[in-house]
Amino acid sequence: MSALVEPGLLRWFVDPSTTPPTPVGYIRDHSGGALVIGGTTGSHMTGHAETWWDKLVLFAGAGYLPVDVAIPRQIIPENWSPPKLSRDDAELVRRIERKEI
């Protein structure tokens, strides 16, 4: 679980209830929030007092699975790869990885 919540580590989740499973990226920032990439709500930073933990609990409650759990359950293929990041999303990820956010 620690790798799942480590700041600066981009993780991918999938919604197994959709066909194909809908991917959503998640990266915890260094100030208590997180960046969500894609999914049904589109890319956004947590805000309005929402924490990285609040967002992670929301994913779990909605049934999203980490990719490393979805692959052995054959929800997605072993060779699954995440969608290409938009320029804006890629820049935010870089800033979080560099501990600027």
N, C-alpha and C positions, 0 to 999 in steps of 0.2 A: 504493500500500500504506500510506502514512503516514496517510491519512484513516481507514483501517481500524483502526488501532491507536492513534489519538489519544485520550488520556484525556478523558472527559466527552462523547463523541460516541456516541449510541445508534445502533447499526447492526442491521439485520435480515438474517437468513439464512433459507434454506429448504432442506428436505430433499427433493430431487427424486425420491427413490425411493418417496415416499408419495403417495397420491391422496386429497385434494389435497395439494400439497406442505406439509409441516409447518413453520410459521414458528418461529423462535427469535430473541429479541432478545439483544443483547450490548452492554454498555457497560463500558469499562475505567475503573476508579476511579483515584484519585490516590495510592494507597498500595501499588500492585503487584498488586492483585487485579482482579476483574471481577464484574459482576452478569449472570447469565444469566436471561432471561425466557422462561418457557414451555418448549416442547420436550418431549422424552420424560421428562426428569428434573424438570420443574417449575422454578419460579423459585428461584434460590439465589445466594448470594455464593460466590466461590471460597474455599477454606479448606484447612486441613491442609497448609500449605506449597505449595498449588497456586497458580500465578501466572496472570496474564492471558494470558501466552504459552502456558502449558500448555493452557488452555481453548481458545484459538484453534486450536492444533495439533489438539486433539481434534475440533473442528468440521470442520476440513479433512479429517482422516483418515476421518471418518464420511460425507463426501461433501456436507456442507452447502455451499451456494453463497451468496455475498452477493446480495441482491436486485438490485443493479445489474448483476450478471452473469446472473442467472436471467431477467430480462426480455428482453434481446436474444436469448436462446436459446429464447424462447417457452415457458419452463417455468411462468411465471406471467404473467398479462396485464399490459399496460402500466399499467392503472389499479389495480393491486394496492395495497391499503393494509394496514398491519399491524393486528393485533388491538388492541382497546382494552386499555389497561393497567389492572390492578387498582389499587385505592387504595394498597395497600402497595408495589407495584412502582413506581407513579408517584411516590410519596414518595421511594423510594430513588434513582430516576433524578434527581429534583430535587436531592437532597442531593449526588449525585455531580457534577451539573452546577455546583452552587455550591461545589465543591471541599471539602465537609465530610467526604467519604469518599475 
